[in-house]
Amino acid sequence: MNKWIRGTNATVLSIAVIGIFIILTIFLHSLKGFQVDLTKNKSFTLSEQTVATLKNLNQDIHIVAFTNSGDNNGFVTRQVTDMVTEYKKQSGKITYDEYDMLKQPSMAKQYGVDQGGTIIFEMGSKKQNINFYELFVGQQDGSYTFSGEEKFTQAIKSLTSTEKHTVYLLSGHQEYPLNAMTILKSSLEAANYVVKDLNLFVEGKIPDDAQMLMLLGPQNDLNDKEAALIQAYLKDKGKIYMALGFNKDMATKWKNIDAIMKTYGIQDQHAIAIEAKQTSLYDPLTIIPEYGPHDITNKLSSNNLITMLSLAVSLNADESAPDYTQSLLLKTTDKAYGETDINLLAQSKTKQDATDVKGPLNLGYAIANKDNKPKAVILGGSTFVLDEDIQNQGNKDFALNSIGWLQEQKDQITIRPRQGDAFQQAMITPSQANTIFLVTIVFLPLLFLVIGGLIWWRRRRG
């Protein structure tokens, strides 16, 4: 009798557990858009910028994906469809259709798509095409990362935005060339900026459509005539983005660059910031600065995204420009110091002495005029805009946030889509594949079955 009761209780308990599981599953399924992202880097959570872009959509966006079943690209197709599903959850303005180019060649011909797969964003008569190969970024180790969210959001913003901002990158002073900043350039263009090169020796003037000048990593000073043109431009409605960096002659040969900064009450201390080495991941000349409170940095700080600067110049704000407000963006810890003997720095023989600038050091300022309108961003470091560094941590967001703030684009001060985790392709032989099949599909289930049978037999006998 007791044995029968125990068996009945076990059966009832099992049925209750199964029933609760079914009810919980139905309940969670009924919650529209409910999901929990347990991945380390939140790979399945859309960024703040993407969510805001989709919430603000007031026109229908039709997404059309052309896949090729003959190319065994099912993994790629799944990545695309999963991402589109997340976009549809955020906005009812998104619709999606998928066509197989082999089964529906007339549709593929109508759109003129790439045979490797293409996804098309349509808004009325406007279109943005993205080939599947553009969604994956290869790494040197053979792995690749999925950048679908970044590309999708850029396409939608390009379709919906009509306002253009023209910015000019100054050249002729050994600044960083555009081909070393392709990621920054493409990111700005995706945000509806027009990026142009400007050599004042060639043009002789600052173009009328210039909404901002950018001076990135100059090695030589401006000459007097260039400086006069820039100063006149800035006295009017002009804005400037200056990102400096190491130069062994900066203390004696940056007269005009220093004068432009002085206009806004910023002083170049002609010292290279050195921070005590904290980990083996970077050297003392690579600074991870602390953020000052500002629209540019607040979201970076709250999302724990750091900015990394190398060979950064120490800056300071003085009271020589009462018409402007200097807001501190980046600073070191009090353990840092500014090396003023550049020759020692070049010989890797630095050691803090009485002539060096004591920390904490200031490395970046945002400048506003009396009307609280953005006027300049002046930074002591510039390597974070280069292709090899801009994807690190929060470098890209800091660069684009500061440019967006200077152009008074509040929607550009945000956290942007990140690249996904790297996927590593594993190459296995047919015999290895057969071994994996036998172990996982045959041996392991059989092992559990045998163990379960033995346990049942022992209990029955006991």
MOHUZI-V279742 format. One record per pair of residues at least 24 apart in sequence whose ideal C-beta (glycine too) atoms are under 10 Angstrom apart, sorted by the first residue. I is the first residue (numbers start at 1). J is the second residue. Records with the same first field share a line. If there is no record, write none. Layout:
# MOHUZI-V279742
I = J  J
This chain:
# MOHUZI-V279742
32 = 89
33 = 86  88  89  90
34 = 89
35 = 86  89
39 = 420  421
40 = 421
41 = 418  419  420  421
42 = 418
43 = 146  149  418  419  420  421
44 = 82  83  86  420
45 = 86  149  418
46 = 83  86  87  89  90  149  152  153  417
47 = 149  150  153  303  397  414  415  416  417  418
48 = 299  303  397  414  415  416  417
49 = 149  150  153  154  157  191  397  400  411  412  413  414  415  416  417
50 = 83  86  87  90  149  150  152  153  156  157  414  415  416  417
51 = 86  87  90  91  153  414  415
52 = 90  153  411  414  415
53 = 87  90  91  152  153  154  156  157  160  161  411  414
54 = 86  87  88  89  90  91  92  93  94  152  153  156
55 = 90  91  93
56 = 91  93  160  411
57 = 87  90  91  92  93  94  123  156  159  160
58 = 93  160
59 = 93  123  124  126  159  160
60 = 91  92  93  94  95  122  123  124
61 = 87  91  93  94  95  96  121  122  123  124  126  128  152  155  156  159  160
62 = 93  94  95  96  97  120  121  122  123  124  127
63 = 87  88  94  95  96  97  98  119  120  121  122  128  152  155  156
64 = 95  96  97  98  99  107  111  113  118  119  120  121  122  127  129
65 = 96  97  98  99  100  113  117  118  119  120  130  132
66 = 97  98  99  100  101  104  107  108  111  112  113  114  115  116  117  118  119  120  129  131  132
67 = 98  99  100  101  102  103  108  113  116  117  118  119  132
68 = 100  101  102  108  113  114  115  116  117  118  132
69 = 100  101  102  103
70 = 100  101  102  115
71 = 101  102  115  116  117  132
73 = 116  117  132
75 = 146  423  425
76 = 116  117  132  133  135  136  146  148
77 = 117  119  132
79 = 132  135  136  146  148  420  423
80 = 117  119  130  132  135  146  148  152
81 = 119
82 = 146  148
83 = 119  135  146  148  149  151  152  420
84 = 119  148  152
86 = 148  149  152
87 = 148  149  152  153  156
91 = 156
93 = 123  156
94 = 121  152  156
95 = 122
119 = 148  151  152  155
120 = 155
121 = 151  152  154  155  156  158  159
122 = 159
123 = 155  156  158  159  160
124 = 159
126 = 158  159  160
127 = 155  159
128 = 152  154  155  156  157  158  159
129 = 155
130 = 154  155
135 = 420
136 = 419  420  423
137 = 391  419  420  422
138 = 422
139 = 422  423  424
141 = 422  424
142 = 422  423  424  425  426  427
143 = 421  422  423  424  425
144 = 419  420  422  423  424  425
145 = 391  418  419  420  421  422  423
146 = 419  420  421  422  423
147 = 417  418  419  420
148 = 417  419  420
149 = 416  417  418  419  420
150 = 187  190  396  416  417  418  419  420
151 = 190  417
152 = 417
153 = 190  416  417
154 = 186  187  189  190  191  192  416  417
155 = 190
157 = 190  191  192  411  412
158 = 189  190  191  192
160 = 192
161 = 190  191  192  409  411
162 = 192
163 = 192  407  409
164 = 189  192  193  194  209  211
165 = 191  192  193  194  195  209  211  212  403  404  406  407  408  409  412
166 = 193  194  195  196  207  208  209  210  211  212
167 = 193  194  195  196  198  209  210  211  212  213  214  239  241  403  406  407
168 = 194  195  196  197  198  199  200  203  206  207  209  210  211  212  213  214  215
169 = 195  196  197  198  199  212  213  214  215  216  241
170 = 197  198  199  200  206  213  214  215  216  218  222  226  230  240  242
171 = 197  198  199  200  201  202  215  216  218
172 = 197  198  199  200  201  202  218  220  222  223  226
173 = 199  200  215  217  218  219  220  221  222  223  226  256  257
174 = 217  218  219  220  247
175 = 214  215  216  217  218  219  220  243  382
176 = 214  216  217  218  219  243  245  382  383  385  386  387
177 = 216  217
178 = 216
179 = 387
180 = 216  217  385  386  387  388
181 = 214  216  217  385  386  387  390  399
182 = 386  387  390
183 = 385  386  387  388  389  390  391  395  396  399
184 = 214  216  384  385  386  387  390  395  396  399  400  403
185 = 385  387
187 = 390  396  399  400  403  416
188 = 214  399  400  403  404  412
190 = 400  416
191 = 400  403  404  407  409  411  412  416
192 = 409  412
193 = 400  403  404  407  409  412
199 = 226
200 = 225  226  227  229  230
201 = 225  226
203 = 229
204 = 229
205 = 229  232  233
206 = 230  232  233  234  236  238
207 = 233
210 = 237  238  239
211 = 237  238  239  406  407
212 = 238  239  240  241  374  376  377  403  406  407
213 = 238  239  240  241  242  260  376
214 = 239  240  241  242  243  377  385  403  406
215 = 240  241  242  243  244  257  260  378  382
216 = 241  242  243  244  245  379  382  383  385  386  399
217 = 243  244  245  246  247  311  381  382  383  385  386
218 = 242  243  244  245  247  250  254  257  382
219 = 245  246  247  248  249  250  253
220 = 247  249  253  254  257
221 = 247  249  250  252  253  254  255  256  257  258  259
222 = 254  255  256  257  259  260
223 = 255  256
224 = 255  256  259
225 = 256
226 = 256
227 = 255  256  257  259  260
228 = 256
230 = 256  257  259  260  263
231 = 256  259  260  263
234 = 260  263  264  375  376
235 = 263
237 = 373  375
238 = 375  376
239 = 367  373  374  375  376  377  403  406  407  408
240 = 264  367  375  376  377  378  406
241 = 376  377  378  379  385  399  402  403  406  407
242 = 266  364  365  367  376  377  378  379  380  382
243 = 309  312  313  364  377  378  379  380  381  382  383  384  385  399  402
244 = 268  311  312  313  315  363  364  378  379  380  381  382
245 = 272  309  310  311  312  313  379  380  381  382  383  384
246 = 272  285  310  311  312  313  342  345  346  380  381  382  383
247 = 272  311  313  342
248 = 272  342  343  345  346
249 = 342
250 = 313  342
251 = 340  342
254 = 313
260 = 376  378
261 = 315  321  365  367  376  378
262 = 318  320  321
263 = 320  321  323  324  367  375  376
264 = 317  320  321  323  324  325  326  365  367  368  369  375  376  378
265 = 316  317  318  319  320  321  322  323  324  325  326  365  367  378
266 = 315  316  317  318  320  321  324  326  362  364  365  367  376  378  380
267 = 314  315  316  317  318  320  362
268 = 313  314  315  316  378  380
269 = 313  314  315  316  338  340  357  361  362  380
270 = 313  314  338  340  342  357
271 = 312  313  314  315  316  337  338  339  340  341  342  345  355  356  357  361  380
272 = 310  311  312  313  314  337  338  339  340  341  342  345  350  356  357  361  380  381
273 = 309  310  311  312  313  314  315  330  331  332  336  337  338  339  357  359  360  361  362  363  380  381
274 = 311  312  314  332  335  336  337  338  339  345  350  351  352  356  359  361
275 = 309  312  332  333  335  336  337  359  360  361
276 = 332  333  335  336  337  359
278 = 333  335
282 = 308  310  392
283 = 310
284 = 336  339  350
285 = 309  310  311  312  339  345  348  350
286 = 310  311  312  381  383  389
287 = 311  312  330  331  332  333  336  361  363  380  381
288 = 330  332  333  393
289 = 329  330  331  332  333  336  360  361  362  363  364  380  381  398
290 = 328  329  330  331  332  333  360  363
291 = 328  329  330  331  364  394  398
292 = 327  328  329  330  331  362  363  364  365  366
293 = 327  328  329
294 = 327  328  329  330  364  365  366  401  402  405  413
295 = 327  366  374  401  402  404  405  410  413
296 = 327  329  330  364  366  374  377  397  398  400  401  402  403  404  405  406  413
297 = 327  328  329  330  364  366  394  397  398  401  402  405  413
298 = 401  413
299 = 394  397  401  413  414  415
300 = 393  394  395  397  398  401  413  415
301 = 394
302 = 415
303 = 394  397  415
304 = 393  394
305 = 393  394  395  396  397  398  415  418
306 = 392  393  394  395  398
307 = 363  364  379  381  384  392  393  394  395  396  397  398  399  401  402
308 = 381  383  384  389  392  393  394  395  398
309 = 363  364  379  380  381  382  383  384  389  395  398
310 = 381  382  383  384  386  389
311 = 345  380  381  382  383
312 = 336  338  361  363  364  379  380  381  382  383  384
313 = 338  361  363  379  380  381  382
314 = 338  339  340  356  357  359  360  361  362  363  380
315 = 361  362  363  364  365  378  379  380  381
316 = 357  361  362  365
317 = 362  365  367  378
321 = 367  369
322 = 370
323 = 369  370  375
324 = 365  367  368  369  370  375  376
325 = 365  366  367  368  369  370  372  375
326 = 362  365  366  367  368  376  378
327 = 364  365  366  367  368  377
328 = 362  363  364  365  366
329 = 362  363  364  365  366  377  378  379  398  401  402  405
330 = 361  362  363  364  365  379  380  381  398
331 = 359  360  361  362  363  364
332 = 359  360  361  362  363
333 = 359  360  361
334 = 358  359  360  361
335 = 359  360
336 = 360  361  363
337 = 361
338 = 362  380
364 = 398  402
366 = 402  405  406
367 = 406
368 = 405  406
373 = 408
374 = 402  404  405  406  407  408
375 = 406
376 = 406
377 = 401  402  403  405  406
391 = 418  419
